[in-house]
């Protein structure tokens, strides 16, 4: 694996994941029928969840190690207002 570039921006990476989640949520379903349509919709749901989870992370890079912290508790259990996390 190649070395991490010195100018790696954790916040920019997390923003790209938020943008990917938004793009998946906004895209339409192509003209598919039956099982193919279900597979496409199921994959889009999984893609959105994966991108949104990473996009909601906080991260830092220290000595070449990227650490992401992801709070998977419901928003009401986080002690904040609903919609405050990852907005």
C-alpha positions in Angstrom: 0.0 0.0 0.0 1.3 3.5 -0.9 2.2 6.0 1.9 -0.5 8.5 2.8 0.1 12.0 1.3 1.2 14.6 3.8 -1.7 16.9 2.7 -4.4 14.3 3.4 -7.5 16.2 4.7 -9.7 14.1 6.9 -12.5 16.7 7.0 -12.6 16.8 3.1 -12.7 13.0 3.0 -15.7 13.0 5.4 -17.4 15.7 3.3 -17.0 13.5 0.2 -18.8 10.7 2.0 -21.6 13.0 3.0 -21.9 14.1 -0.6 -22.0 10.5 -1.8 -24.8 9.7 0.7 -26.7 12.7 -0.6 -26.2 11.7 -4.2 -27.4 8.1 -3.6 -30.5 9.5 -1.8 -31.3 11.8 -4.7 -30.7 9.5 -7.7 -33.6 7.9 -9.4 -34.2 4.3 -10.1 -33.4 3.2 -13.6 -36.1 1.4 -15.6 -35.7 -2.0 -14.0 -38.3 -4.6 -13.3 -38.9 -7.3 -10.8 -35.9 -8.8 -9.0 -33.4 -6.5 -10.7 -35.3 -3.4 -9.4 -35.4 -4.9 -5.9 -31.6 -5.6 -6.0 -30.9 -2.1 -7.2 -33.0 -0.5 -4.5 -31.6 -2.7 -1.8 -28.0 -1.8 -2.9 -28.8 1.9 -3.0 -30.2 1.6 0.6 -26.9 -0.1 1.7 -24.8 2.4 -0.2 -26.6 5.3 1.5 -26.3 3.8 4.9 -22.5 3.1 4.5 -21.8 6.6 3.1 -23.9 8.3 5.7 -22.3 6.4 8.6 -18.8 7.4 7.5 -19.9 10.9 6.6 -21.2 11.3 10.2 -17.9 10.3 11.7 -15.4 12.5 13.3 -11.8 11.7 12.4 -8.2 12.5 13.0 -4.9 11.5 11.5 -2.0 11.0 13.8 1.3 9.5 12.9 -0.2 8.0 9.7 -3.1 6.3 11.5 -6.6 7.5 10.5 -9.1 7.1 13.4 -12.8 7.5 12.8 -15.2 7.8 15.7 -18.8 7.0 14.8 -21.6 7.3 17.3 -24.2 4.7 16.3 -26.6 5.5 19.2 -29.9 7.1 18.3 -29.8 10.9 18.2 -31.9 11.2 21.3 -29.3 9.1 23.2 -26.5 11.4 22.1 -27.6 14.2 24.4 -28.2 16.6 21.5 -31.2 17.8 19.5 -32.4 15.5 16.7 -30.8 16.4 13.5 -27.8 18.0 15.2 -25.3 15.2 14.5 -24.0 15.0 10.9 -26.1 17.9 9.7 
